[in-house]
Amino acid sequence: MALRHKTRRRLSILILLVGLPAYIVVAVNLVSWFERPSLLAELAVYVVLGIVWILPLKFVFRGVGRDDPEG
C-alpha cells in the first residue's frame, strides 16, 4: 500500500513531534536500568539506538522534503 505524499508528510511530522520524544524517553530509561557503562560504551549504545529508530520508518520519510509529485 503506497501512501500519498500528503499523508506521508503528515505522518512524518507526527512521528517527529510525538514518536521521537517518546522513543528518546524509552531509550534513556532502558539504558538507565543497567549499571552505567563506560563513556564510550554508553555513547555507542546511544548512537546505535539513534540509528535503529529510523530503519522501520524510512519509507515514511523518503521523498517528504521534495515537492508533491501528484500536483
ABEGO torsion letter per residue (X at the ends): XBBBAAAAAAAAAAAAAAAAAAAAAAAAAAAAABBBBBAAAAAAAAAAAAAAAAAAAAAAABGAABBBAAX
